[in-house]
Amino acid sequence: QVQLVESGGGLVQAGGSLRLSCVASGSISSMYTMGWYRQAPGKQRELVAVFTRGGSTNYADSVKGRFTISRDNAKNTVYLQMNSLKPEDTAVYYCNVQNTIWRIDYWGQGTQVTVSS
């Protein structure tokens, strides 16, 4: 069983920065992916950035060049550095860990990011 706890959301003006953190408890092996999704009001949850099983990263086109995902394996923590934030980045951001063998998804409770214009 994996439990995820996110932190770091908040209110920021357009052009500002925030860093999200997600600490995972439980056993996270190389068979897991770790990443961030977001869901804006009235929209479907979408991928923001993820570490694949091989350790490479994928980003949504809308955040490329502005957001950076990183991880500290010793702390079982994944981060999302968000720069040059835009009002359209406003959403609840969720940390995700997926067991790629059994295709089981684990989700954090979500953290609100609000970008004012």
C-alpha positions in Angstrom: 0.0 0.0 0.0 1.3 3.4 -0.9 0.2 6.7 0.7 0.9 10.1 -0.8 1.0 13.5 1.0 1.2 16.6 -1.1 2.2 20.1 0.0 3.1 23.4 -1.5 0.0 24.7 -3.2 -1.3 28.2 -2.8 -2.2 31.5 -4.4 0.3 33.2 -6.6 0.2 36.0 -9.2 0.7 35.3 -12.9 4.4 35.0 -13.6 5.2 33.7 -10.2 6.5 30.3 -9.0 5.5 27.5 -6.7 7.0 24.2 -5.8 4.9 21.2 -4.9 6.1 18.3 -2.9 4.8 14.8 -2.6 6.1 12.3 0.0 5.3 8.6 -0.6 5.2 6.1 2.2 5.4 2.4 1.5 7.6 0.5 -0.9 8.3 2.4 -4.2 10.2 0.2 -6.6 11.5 0.8 -10.1 8.3 -0.8 -11.3 6.4 2.4 -10.3 5.9 5.7 -12.1 5.6 8.9 -10.1 4.2 12.1 -11.3 1.7 15.0 -11.2 -1.7 15.4 -12.6 -4.1 18.3 -12.3 -7.8 18.9 -12.6 -9.4 22.3 -13.3 -13.1 23.0 -12.5 -15.3 21.4 -15.1 -12.4 19.6 -16.8 -10.9 16.2 -16.8 -7.8 15.3 -14.8 -4.8 15.6 -17.0 -1.1 14.6 -16.9 1.3 17.4 -16.0 4.6 15.7 -15.6 5.8 12.1 -14.8 8.8 10.0 -14.3 8.5 6.9 -16.4 9.7 3.4 -15.2 13.0 4.0 -17.1 13.5 7.3 -15.2 12.9 9.6 -18.1 10.4 12.4 -17.9 7.3 13.4 -19.8 5.6 16.7 -19.7 2.3 18.1 -21.0 2.9 20.4 -23.9 1.2 23.3 -22.0 3.9 23.2 -19.2 7.1 22.4 -21.2 9.8 24.9 -20.5 8.0 26.2 -17.4 7.6 23.2 -15.1 10.3 20.8 -13.9 9.7 17.5 -12.2 12.4 16.1 -9.9 12.7 13.4 -7.3 14.7 12.5 -4.2 14.7 8.7 -4.1 16.2 8.6 -0.6 13.3 10.6 0.7 10.7 8.9 -1.6 9.7 12.4 -2.6 8.8 13.9 -6.0 8.7 17.6 -6.6 7.1 19.9 -9.2 8.8 23.3 -9.7 6.3 25.6 -11.5 7.7 28.8 -12.9 6.1 31.5 -15.1 2.6 30.4 -13.8 -0.4 31.4 -15.8 -4.1 31.7 -14.8 -4.8 28.6 -16.9 -2.5 26.6 -14.5 -5.2 27.1 -11.8 -6.3 23.6 -10.7 -6.1 21.0 -8.0 -2.8 19.2 -8.4 -2.5 15.5 -7.6 0.5 13.4 -6.9 0.2 10.0 -8.6 2.2 6.7 -8.2 1.3 3.8 -10.4 2.3 0.2 -10.0 2.9 -0.6 -13.7 2.8 -4.3 -13.1 -0.7 -4.5 -11.6 -1.8 -1.1 -13.0 -2.8 0.2 -9.6 -2.9 3.9 -9.2 -2.4 5.7 -5.9 -3.4 9.3 -5.5 -2.7 12.1 -3.0 -5.4 14.2 -1.5 -4.7 17.1 -3.9 -3.3 20.6 -3.4 -4.9 23.7 -4.8 -2.9 26.0 -7.0 -4.5 29.3 -7.9 -2.9 31.8 -10.3 -4.4 35.3 -10.3 -4.1 37.5 -13.4 
